């Protein structure tokens, strides 16, 4: 299994606490949210970034929650976490079962 990493490690954005770009661009909400610490095995919100307001999208900058749905579902890191947590596989299995029963 691949090692479980946080979004800022995967994206190499530098917006984590004490990151190389944090001083100029600010710390991302995923890196600074202690209320999300431990979810999906991440540090702060590092493995639940898609569910946090004020996180940075790799393509669109700081995103509002309402804007995030499409951005995050197309994100490789989001799919990776869902797969590692068994959520993505579960959804695929449900679709396969549904097709078989049709």
N, C-alpha and C positions, 0 to 999 in steps of 0.2 A: 504494500500500500504506500502511496505517496505520503510524504510527511505533511502534517496539517500546518498550514501557514496562515498568517493574517493577510488581509487585503493589501496593505501597504507593502508587504514583502513580495506578494505576487505581482502587483502592479508597478512596483519600484517607483512610486510617486514622490517619495521623500517628504510626505506630509504627516508622518507619524511624530509623536513627541520627540523632540530633539533631532528630527529628520533634517536632511540637507536643504530642503526647500520650505520647511515649516516657518522659518523666520520671515521669509519673503512672501509666502503664499498663505500662511496660516496652518494651524494643525487641523486636520480633518476630524469631523465629529466621530467617526468610527474609532479613531485612535484615542480620543479623549473621553469616551463615554463609559465611566466605571459601572453604570447600572447594567450594562450589557456584558460585563466581564464574565467570561466562562461559557457563554452561549456558544454552542458548537465547538467548544474547546478553544475559543479565541481569547486574546487579550483585549480587554475593553470591548469595543464593537467590531473587532477585526475579522470576525467570521459571521457577522450578521449585518454588514454594512448596508445592504439593500433595504433593510427595515428601519433605518435611522434617518431622521430628517437632518439635512445639512451636510451630508457626506458628498464627496467629490466623485463625479463620474469621470472615467478616463477619457471620455469624448466630449463631455458637455460642461465641465467645471462643476461648481457647486449646484446641486440639484434639489428642487423641492420634492417632497414625497410624491405628489401627483404626477411629476415628470419622470419619476424613476422607474415606473412599471416596465415600460418598453426598453429603457436603457439596461436595466438589470437583468431582464430575461434574456437579453442578447449577450450578456457578459460571461466570459469563460470562467472567471473566478466564481461567480454565482453558481453556475452549473457544476463546477468542481466541488464546492461545499455541499450542495444538495446531493451529489453522488456519494461523497464521503460519509454523509449522514444517513444514507439509505433512502432519502426522500425521492430523488430523481428515479431511481430504480423502481420504487414502489409505484410511482405514477406510470411508468412504462408498463409494468406488469398489469396494472388496472386496465390500461388501454388494450393490451393483448387479450386479457380475459373478456373484455367487452366485445371485441371483434369476434372471438371464438363463439360467444353465446348468441351472436346475431344470426 
